[in-house]
Amino acid sequence: MKAIVIEMDFNNGVFTLNGRAEAELTDSTSLCLRRREVEHGLEYPEEFHFSLDLEGQQFSFEKGMNELFRGIPIQNEYIWDLFLLVEDTYIKLEVANTLNFTAKDYVVLENKLFKVKPYVTGEKGVSFYALQNSITSEAAFASFVQGVFALSVQVSSGAISADEWENYRIKLLIKKREQEKLFEYYETKTFEPVAGTNPADFSIDLNALFENEVLKKNVVWDVFLEVICEAGLSVEMPLMAANNKKSLYNFSYFNFTHNDLFRIKPYVTGKNNFALFIRSNEINASFTALQFENNQLNVEGVISSGEYEVLNLNELESFLVFKKRFVVGRESQYFTEKVIPLQLLNNYFKADLSLSETFKDEVIRHSDVWDIFIRVTTLAGRTMDVMVTPTIELQKQTIAYEVLETNPLYKFKPYINGQGTYSFYFIDSNKNQKDAVKVAVLGSCFSRNPFNSQSYFNPGYKKNYSVAMTQFHSSLISIMANPFTLDVDKLDDVSDYNKQFIVNDFEKNFFELLEQTKPDYLIVDLYADACRDVIKIDEETFVSASLALRQSKYFKNFVEYEVITHHNNDQYFELWTKYMSKFTEKIKEYFPEERIILNMGGFTYRYKDTDGSIKNFPREHVIQRNNYFWDKLNATFMQNIPGCKVMNLRDTPYIGQHDHPFGNTFSHYQSGYYKEFMNRLNKMVLQDLQKEVKIVK
């Protein structure tokens, strides 16, 4: 059934419409505002209902914007699509072809923080669009003396008069960037003004504020102001520096008194907003001699600094440290390290060690990188790890690969990396191995599409592999949670293919299916946890908010439950790690670690269009956020199951493709991506058969 809007008007903040449905409307029919989200396809996480004037097939509605949006949560750039809700069916409003409607001006809502207007979408639908009013904040004064950051800030808005600011609260926020160049914030510190309303004065003792923090180098905290209205709605904006005063804010660093290895200062960024920057005092470590032969490493070097008195370092607590590098987002993170005591005397050090013994018990993978550090310790017990650089003479040194004696599948060597510091690099030693066939997939299209007979994918895969079972779009949280009763009959608008995945997710029969099918390998990708939500039924019961479930009519049964989303990935990660631990313990009853394959996945930023041009997918910041969190999940998975194999196709050139059989999205790649997946899987399986690894059934 269609619902056609014949007349629509927006005058003096009052919205009216008249329309006609194709069939007679029941008395319970209502107008439904549904908030649109398009991060992972079209979804509607919130909705609000309003009564209509009804007469047969006719419907009409009239309400002022303030009355309409009173009590509705609003954020900048929210879009609300309009529907008729007839019994259990949503009917999207469509404007008649003869209707010419344009709302030129927004209406400022009574909270003065947001403005709203209706508009006709490109698909002839009716929607409301909310924008934050133009509100700016500026530091009228700022100082940084003895670690105390003091400032007076002024907030300005054309919609709010000077007298009205008494009805608003102003807070100062500092938000920690997840990485120096990644503007995702999961940690916030909030400060009330010490005086004034607008302007408001703030004073923050940064030395005391970070006394109990674990300090790291190159950490940025951006400074924001939050304006809160009486209704509880709020907006945030970065705190800006006045252009004519920017030169006044070139503050000097303050050395923390509780950890003299680190220092801090406020500064004005290239975008003219205030931020805090924490960095380490510059301490340098250099190898002056390096010998690598027969898996033995012999090094000599020196520690120096122009900012720290290195003679005050504790010579008895100095170490040579090797750290396994994981690339998370655009930065390196470390979870595994090897620590070797170092002989340090008067800033000079040396070490002699067997690398075959050092890496004897480590799980090694092709392309693993272990970065080399010197760990220094102050007399107060504070530590810092310093990357090691070569002298000019050592930069010319040529070092050959050696087979790792305690793991001859790999060869390795020390090398100077792109940052100009030392690392170890491991690669396959190219020893030949055997072959094998039966797989289970726990994940998404990243892992299931390679096992597809279409020519775009791998038409001959069945000669070598059979897919014993698939658990599709299920979170590890849901898999390890308690089962939840599902009324399958209410999934009548879901295909049989997708229905079974929803049933499996609710019934938690993943391990039962493993027992029945006895696959040789489990291929896992963490797509569902990297970007999809989970629904919390109770403290021990969760279900996956998969797209198939969200698009079903049955999904409305879950609107009252808490949804764990990715708007706060710290909260999601805390819950996920709990259930990842349970999964780790359980899955080892069915597979040895080396028969679990982690497909690292990752979304692409670009695609090849019909004309051969390369174009960018929209919402790059969402892709970046999801890729960062996916990296974090992958790293944690590998730490929990260190013996798993890893499928990492991020070193391939493949991007999205306009004519992908399942649609052009940042989850779908060019044909060669899936063929390369199969090539690498063949190699993994062949190696296992050559080692004659036996699976306990």
CORGIFEN-V334816 format. One record per helix or strand. SS is the DSSP state (a for helix, b for strand). FROM is the first residue (numbers start at 1). TO is the last residue. If there is no record, write none. Layout:
BEGIN
SS/FROM/TO
SS/FROM/TO
END
This chain:
BEGIN
b/3/11
b/14/21
b/30/37
b/43/51
b/53/55
b/58/64
a/65/69
b/79/86
b/89/95
b/107/108
b/114/120
b/125/132
b/135/145
b/148/157
a/163/167
b/169/179
b/182/192
b/195/195
b/200/205
a/206/209
b/219/228
b/234/238
b/240/241
a/243/249
b/254/255
b/262/268
b/273/280
b/284/293
b/296/304
a/310/312
b/313/313
a/315/317
b/319/328
b/331/341
b/343/345
b/348/354
a/355/358
b/369/378
b/383/390
a/394/396
b/402/403
b/410/416
b/421/428
b/438/443
a/445/448
a/461/463
b/466/472
a/476/480
a/488/491
a/496/507
a/510/517
b/521/524
a/527/531
b/534/538
b/541/544
a/547/550
a/553/558
b/562/564
a/569/587
a/593/595
b/596/599
b/606/608
b/614/616
a/620/640
b/645/647
b/656/657
a/671/691
END
